[in-house]
Amino acid sequence: MRHDDINRRLEEIAKAVLDIPTLETRRSDSLDFHDVAVWSIRDALLAAYHAGRESGPTPRSAPCPRCGSEVTVQQITT
């Protein structure tokens, strides 16, 4: 997923779930800071998580963030 696509999707989630019209900095406290309920933040995070999962296949391997060696990635099912 391209950077522009990610930003567009995040802005859609912010509008739909958090009732925040834009994620652009507007240099005004009343426009850039919002009171948001924790359950709304949870819903927005879940929407972003699901958008990421739907955006493409799970990689089979990835570098370990700690040591850099290649590790196998397996899907966790619940």
N, CA, C and O of each residue as an XYZ file, in Angstrom:
312
protein
N       0.854     -1.173      0.000
C       0.000      0.000      0.000
C       0.899      1.236      0.000
O       1.838      1.331      0.791
N       0.608      2.160     -0.877
C       1.391      3.388     -0.988
C       1.111      4.339      0.171
O       0.062      4.275      0.810
N       2.073      5.221      0.425
C       1.967      6.189      1.524
C       0.711      7.051      1.390
O       0.017      7.288      2.379
N       0.413      7.521      0.175
C      -0.789      8.339     -0.043
C      -2.060      7.556      0.250
O      -3.010      8.100      0.813
N      -2.083      6.277     -0.129
C      -3.243      5.428      0.136
C      -3.433      5.219      1.638
O      -4.557      5.226      2.140
N      -2.321      5.033      2.344
C      -2.388      4.850      3.800
C      -2.950      6.111      4.455
O      -3.850      6.034      5.292
N      -2.415      7.271      4.068
C      -2.905      8.530      4.649
C      -4.381      8.752      4.348
O      -5.130      9.212      5.210
N      -4.801      8.427      3.128
C      -6.203      8.584      2.764
C      -7.086      7.672      3.623
O      -8.135      8.094      4.109
N      -6.654      6.425      3.804
C      -7.446      5.477      4.606
C      -7.504      5.910      6.074
O      -8.553      5.806      6.710
N      -6.376      6.397      6.616
C      -6.370      6.874      7.999
C      -7.293      8.075      8.182
O      -7.972      8.195      9.202
N      -7.313      8.958      7.196
C      -8.202     10.114      7.283
C      -9.666      9.681      7.220
O     -10.509     10.252      7.913
N      -9.975      8.683      6.401
C     -11.343      8.152      6.336
C     -11.760      7.591      7.691
O     -12.884      7.816      8.140
N     -10.854      6.860      8.343
C     -11.146      6.284      9.664
C     -11.334      7.399     10.689
O     -12.257      7.338     11.502
N     -10.478      8.411     10.662
C     -10.593      9.527     11.611
C     -11.937     10.228     11.461
O     -12.569     10.587     12.454
N     -12.372     10.423     10.221
C     -13.664     11.082      9.987
C     -14.823     10.212     10.446
O     -15.722     10.681     11.144
N     -14.801      8.946     10.054
C     -15.931      8.057     10.312
C     -16.039      7.644     11.780
O     -17.140      7.595     12.329
N     -14.916      7.351     12.410
C     -14.947      6.786     13.766
C     -14.752      7.839     14.838
O     -15.420      7.803     15.871
N     -13.847      8.777     14.607
C     -13.497      9.745     15.644
C     -14.151     11.110     15.447
O     -14.022     11.983     16.304
N     -14.850     11.304     14.329
C     -15.482     12.580     14.002
C     -14.453     13.714     13.954
O     -14.719     14.836     14.383
N     -13.263     13.387     13.416
C     -12.195     14.364     13.221
C     -12.131     14.645     11.724
O     -11.855     13.729     10.949
N     -12.377     15.879     11.291
C     -12.521     16.171      9.862
C     -11.243     16.024      9.040
O     -11.312     15.721      7.849
N     -10.082     16.233      9.654
C      -8.822     16.108      8.918
C      -7.707     15.736      9.883
O      -7.775     16.026     11.078
N      -6.687     15.093      9.350
C      -5.505     14.783     10.148
C      -4.358     15.752      9.843
O      -3.238     15.569     10.319
N      -4.650     16.779      9.048
C      -3.663     17.806      8.743
C      -3.502     18.728      9.956
O      -4.478     19.039     10.639
N      -2.279     19.156     10.216
C      -2.011     20.128     11.273
C      -2.553     21.483     10.838
O      -2.256     21.967      9.746
N      -3.359     22.088     11.720
C      -3.944     23.384     11.382
C      -3.435     24.509     12.268
O      -3.884     25.650     12.161
N      -2.498     24.179     13.140
C      -1.832     25.156     14.008
C      -2.798     25.961     14.885
O      -2.664     27.172     15.060
N      -3.767     25.235     15.419
C      -4.726     25.841     16.339
C      -5.138     24.759     17.333
O      -5.601     23.689     16.939
N      -4.967     25.045     18.620
C      -5.310     24.040     19.629
C      -6.741     23.544     19.494
O      -7.004     22.350     19.633
N      -7.659     24.453     19.224
C      -9.065     24.048     19.144
C      -9.339     23.165     17.934
O     -10.328     22.432     17.921
N      -8.479     23.221     16.911
C      -8.662     22.398     15.712
C      -7.785     21.142     15.715
O      -8.142     20.136     15.104
N      -6.641     21.200     16.402
C      -5.688     20.087     16.367
C      -5.805     19.123     17.538
O      -5.266     18.018     17.470
N      -6.489     19.503     18.604
C      -6.651     18.625     19.760
C      -8.132     18.312     19.941
O      -8.984     19.193     19.826
N      -8.426     17.035     20.227
C      -9.816     16.589     20.307
C     -10.030     15.741     21.552
O      -9.155     14.970     21.944
N     -11.194     15.887     22.171
C     -11.605     14.986     23.249
C     -12.249     13.777     22.591
O     -13.258     13.895     21.896
N     -11.653     12.617     22.817
C     -12.132     11.395     22.174
C     -12.261     10.317     23.235
O     -11.351     10.116     24.040
N     -13.385      9.627     23.234
C     -13.613      8.538     24.182
C     -12.692      7.362     23.870
O     -12.376      7.096     22.710
N     -12.268      6.664     24.920
C     -11.353      5.538     24.721
C     -11.963      4.461     23.827
O     -11.242      3.811     23.070
N     -13.283      4.263     23.902
C     -13.888      3.234     23.050
C     -13.860      3.646     21.582
O     -13.815      2.791     20.697
N     -13.887      4.953     21.321
C     -13.758      5.432     19.945
C     -12.335      5.234     19.436
O     -12.127      4.890     18.272
N     -11.362      5.453     20.308
C      -9.967      5.216     19.922
C      -9.775      3.734     19.617
O      -9.121      3.380     18.636
N     -10.343      2.867     20.457
C     -10.260      1.431     20.217
C     -10.880      1.073     18.872
O     -10.292      0.309     18.108
N     -12.050      1.611     18.574
C     -12.722      1.342     17.298
C     -11.874      1.810     16.114
O     -11.800      1.130     15.091
N     -11.236      2.976     16.258
C     -10.396      3.502     15.183
C      -9.160      2.626     14.987
O      -8.761      2.357     13.854
N      -8.560      2.187     16.079
C      -7.396      1.299     15.975
C      -7.771     -0.030     15.335
O      -7.025     -0.558     14.510
N      -8.916     -0.566     15.710
C      -9.375     -1.815     15.088
C      -9.643     -1.631     13.597
O      -9.315     -2.505     12.794
N     -10.231     -0.511     13.229
C     -10.481     -0.239     11.810
C      -9.165     -0.140     11.041
O      -9.061     -0.654      9.927
N      -8.167      0.511     11.619
C      -6.854      0.619     10.967
C      -6.183     -0.744     10.862
O      -5.572     -1.060      9.841
N      -6.294     -1.542     11.903
C      -5.733     -2.898     11.890
C      -6.363     -3.722     10.770
O      -5.655     -4.362      9.993
N      -7.677     -3.705     10.689
C      -8.375     -4.487      9.660
C      -8.066     -3.961      8.258
O      -7.958     -4.745      7.315
N      -7.926     -2.659      8.115
C      -7.564     -2.090      6.815
C      -6.184     -2.590      6.391
O      -5.967     -2.902      5.220
N      -5.269     -2.664      7.325
C      -3.937     -3.177      7.024
C      -3.959     -4.642      6.651
O      -3.273     -5.060      5.718
N      -4.739     -5.422      7.370
C      -4.842     -6.862      7.072
C      -5.444     -7.088      5.697
O      -5.040     -8.006      4.983
N      -6.404     -6.259      5.322
C      -7.075     -6.422      4.038
C      -6.257     -5.878      2.865
O      -6.570     -6.165      1.710
N      -5.214     -5.098      3.151
C      -4.480     -4.433      2.080
C      -3.535     -5.351      1.313
O      -3.068     -4.988      0.234
N      -3.253     -6.509      1.841
C      -2.358     -7.385      1.104
C      -2.069     -8.667      1.853
O      -2.486     -8.840      2.998
N      -1.349     -9.568      1.196
C      -1.044    -10.851      1.819
C      -0.029    -10.701      2.955
O       0.770     -9.765      2.977
N      -0.082    -11.631      3.881
C       0.869    -11.670      4.977
C       2.216    -12.148      4.443
O       2.274    -13.159      3.742
N       3.290    -11.444      4.758
C       4.593    -11.915      4.286
C       4.954    -13.247      4.940
O       4.566    -13.520      6.076
N       5.687    -14.056      4.221
C       6.110    -15.360      4.745
C       7.276    -15.237      5.712
O       7.430    -16.063      6.612
N       8.109    -14.196      5.529
C       9.238    -13.986      6.430
C       9.483    -12.490      6.555
O       9.045    -11.692      5.726
N      10.198    -12.136      7.619
C      10.507    -10.728      7.874
C      11.765    -10.663      8.722
O      12.089    -11.619      9.425
N      12.476     -9.544      8.663
C      13.656     -9.413      9.523
C      13.243     -9.186     10.973
O      12.303     -8.441     11.251
N      13.943     -9.824     11.879
C      13.707     -9.627     13.312
C      14.108     -8.203     13.664
O      15.219     -7.787     13.333
N      13.225     -7.429     14.336
C      13.571     -6.039     14.656
C      14.728     -5.924     15.642
O      15.369     -4.876     15.728
N      14.995     -6.986     16.381
C      16.053     -6.930     17.387
C      17.417     -7.331     16.834
O      18.406     -6.621     17.015
N      17.459     -8.506     16.141
C      18.758     -9.013     15.696
C      18.962     -8.931     14.189
O      20.088     -9.072     13.712
N      17.885     -8.706     13.429
C      18.013     -8.575     11.991
C      17.963     -9.875     11.214
O      17.911     -9.848      9.984
N      17.976    -11.017     11.894
C      17.927    -12.290     11.172
C      16.519    -12.525     10.621
O      15.539    -12.009     11.158
N      16.431    -13.299      9.560
C      15.153    -13.582      8.905
C      14.353    -14.578      9.751
O      14.881    -15.616     10.151
N      13.087    -14.266     10.023
C      12.220    -15.156     10.801
C      10.982    -15.483      9.997
O      10.549    -14.690      9.160
N      10.415    -16.640     10.247
C       9.196    -17.063      9.571
C       7.993    -16.438     10.262
O       7.911    -16.426     11.490
N       7.065    -15.922      9.474
C       5.858    -15.302     10.000
C       4.701    -16.283      9.820
O       4.475    -16.793      8.723
N       3.981    -16.537     10.892
C       2.832    -17.436     10.814
C       1.605    -16.708     11.341
O       1.680    -15.954     12.312
N       0.475    -16.946     10.686
C      -0.766    -16.333     11.116
C      -1.256    -16.995     12.396
O      -1.218    -18.218     12.533
N      -1.714    -16.176     13.323
C      -2.287    -16.677     14.560
C      -3.795    -16.735     14.387
O      -4.416    -15.739     14.017
N      -4.382    -17.877     14.647
C      -5.840    -18.012     14.566
C      -6.385    -18.221     15.963
O      -5.790    -18.906     16.795
N      -7.531    -17.610     16.193
C      -8.145    -17.751     17.534
C      -9.471    -18.440     17.432
O     -10.138    -18.649     18.446
